[in-house]
Amino acid sequence: MRMLSVRLDDEESAALQTVCAQTGMTKTEVVKAGIMNMAKQQVKRKSAYELAEQMGLVGCFEGPADLAEKAGEYAKERIREKHHPH
């Protein structure tokens, strides 16, 4: 088990004491719980793609299905068409 020393200002120390008094947890338990809660929040964060998919944005626009993969090719094609029309 690792040991951690933390410096708290007066406000943080008072908040820790309040949480301990309200929950009956020790300072160590409160700090450990806080760390685990933050770690879980980080894991639960969704990627931009996941959020867009959840919001129904993925696939809702018109255009080539492979645009993200071949954006450069499509851009070159459009430039060629603009400068050398058929």
VOVEX-657546 format. One record per residue (C-alpha): x, y, z; residue number from 1. Coordinates in pm, 1 decimal. Each point is the difference from the previous one (the first is absolute). Layout:
residues N
<node x="X" y="Y" z="Z" n="NUM"/>
...
end
This chain:
residues 86
<node x="0.0" y="0.0" z="0.0" n="1"/>
<node x="127.6" y="346.3" z="-88.1" n="2"/>
<node x="-6.8" y="301.4" z="225.7" n="3"/>
<node x="-98.2" y="347.4" z="-120.3" n="4"/>
<node x="50.2" y="331.5" z="173.8" n="5"/>
<node x="-236.8" y="277.8" z="-105.3" n="6"/>
<node x="2.3" y="367.6" z="91.2" n="7"/>
<node x="-340.9" y="158.3" z="40.8" n="8"/>
<node x="-85.6" y="365.6" z="42.2" n="9"/>
<node x="-245.2" y="101.8" z="272.9" n="10"/>
<node x="-305.4" y="-26.7" z="-227.0" n="11"/>
<node x="95.2" y="-345.9" z="-127.9" n="12"/>
<node x="76.7" y="-120.2" z="352.6" n="13"/>
<node x="-336.5" y="126.1" z="125.5" n="14"/>
<node x="-179.0" y="-168.0" z="-291.7" n="15"/>
<node x="177.6" y="-328.6" z="75.9" n="16"/>
<node x="-94.3" y="22.1" z="368.6" n="17"/>
<node x="-361.3" y="74.7" z="-92.3" n="18"/>
<node x="-20.5" y="-300.3" z="-232.5" n="19"/>
<node x="155.0" y="-222.6" z="266.4" n="20"/>
<node x="-248.4" y="123.2" z="261.6" n="21"/>
<node x="-298.7" y="-44.9" z="-232.0" n="22"/>
<node x="96.2" y="-343.4" z="-129.3" n="23"/>
<node x="181.3" y="-150.3" z="296.3" n="24"/>
<node x="290.4" y="-80.6" z="-231.4" n="25"/>
<node x="363.5" y="56.5" z="88.4" n="26"/>
<node x="208.0" y="254.7" z="-190.0" n="27"/>
<node x="175.1" y="-283.6" z="-177.7" n="28"/>
<node x="-329.8" y="-157.7" z="-103.6" n="29"/>
<node x="-133.1" y="331.8" z="-131.1" n="30"/>
<node x="315.3" y="69.1" z="-202.9" n="31"/>
<node x="1.9" y="-352.7" z="-142.5" n="32"/>
<node x="-369.9" y="24.5" z="-89.2" n="33"/>
<node x="61.8" y="334.5" z="-170.4" n="34"/>
<node x="283.6" y="-144.7" z="-205.1" n="35"/>
<node x="-209.9" y="-298.5" z="-107.7" n="36"/>
<node x="-297.1" y="222.8" z="-91.2" n="37"/>
<node x="220.7" y="218.1" z="-219.1" n="38"/>
<node x="158.6" y="-306.5" z="-161.1" n="39"/>
<node x="-344.9" y="-141.2" z="-82.7" n="40"/>
<node x="-110.0" y="331.5" z="-150.3" n="41"/>
<node x="304.7" y="2.3" z="-225.3" n="42"/>
<node x="-72.6" y="-351.2" z="-120.2" n="43"/>
<node x="-366.6" y="77.5" z="-63.0" n="44"/>
<node x="74.4" y="297.8" z="-224.3" n="45"/>
<node x="-102.5" y="-72.7" z="-354.3" n="46"/>
<node x="196.8" y="81.0" z="-309.9" n="47"/>
<node x="-121.4" y="263.9" z="-243.1" n="48"/>
<node x="-108.5" y="-277.9" z="-234.5" n="49"/>
<node x="-197.9" y="-176.2" z="274.1" n="50"/>
<node x="-172.8" y="323.9" z="95.2" n="51"/>
<node x="-80.8" y="81.2" z="-363.9" n="52"/>
<node x="-133.6" y="-350.7" z="-52.5" n="53"/>
<node x="-210.2" y="23.0" z="315.5" n="54"/>
<node x="-143.0" y="333.2" z="-121.0" n="55"/>
<node x="-91.2" y="-152.0" z="-335.4" n="56"/>
<node x="253.0" y="206.1" z="-193.5" n="57"/>
<node x="194.9" y="-292.2" z="-145.7" n="58"/>
<node x="-134.1" y="-72.3" z="-345.8" n="59"/>
<node x="-251.8" y="284.7" z="-1.9" n="60"/>
<node x="184.6" y="206.8" z="-261.0" n="61"/>
<node x="5.9" y="-52.2" z="-373.2" n="62"/>
<node x="319.4" y="-83.8" z="-180.7" n="63"/>
<node x="238.8" y="-287.1" z="-53.9" n="64"/>
<node x="0.0" y="-253.9" z="281.4" n="65"/>
<node x="380.4" y="-17.0" z="-4.3" n="66"/>
<node x="60.9" y="375.9" z="9.2" n="67"/>
<node x="197.2" y="-12.6" z="324.4" n="68"/>
<node x="231.7" y="-265.0" z="-142.0" n="69"/>
<node x="43.5" y="154.1" z="-345.2" n="70"/>
<node x="-39.1" y="374.0" z="64.7" n="71"/>
<node x="328.6" y="79.5" z="-176.1" n="72"/>
<node x="-97.2" y="-195.0" z="-310.6" n="73"/>
<node x="-338.9" y="170.1" z="-19.2" n="74"/>
<node x="158.6" y="342.3" z="44.6" n="75"/>
<node x="249.4" y="-65.6" z="-281.2" n="76"/>
<node x="-281.8" y="-122.8" z="-222.0" n="77"/>
<node x="-204.3" y="316.8" z="62.4" n="78"/>
<node x="301.0" y="222.6" z="-70.1" n="79"/>
<node x="70.8" y="-183.8" z="-328.1" n="80"/>
<node x="-366.5" y="35.9" z="-101.4" n="81"/>
<node x="7.0" y="370.2" z="77.4" n="82"/>
<node x="317.3" y="66.6" z="-202.3" n="83"/>
<node x="-58.1" y="-253.3" z="-278.2" n="84"/>
<node x="-375.2" y="-25.1" z="-60.8" n="85"/>
<node x="-110.3" y="-277.4" z="-232.9" n="86"/>
end
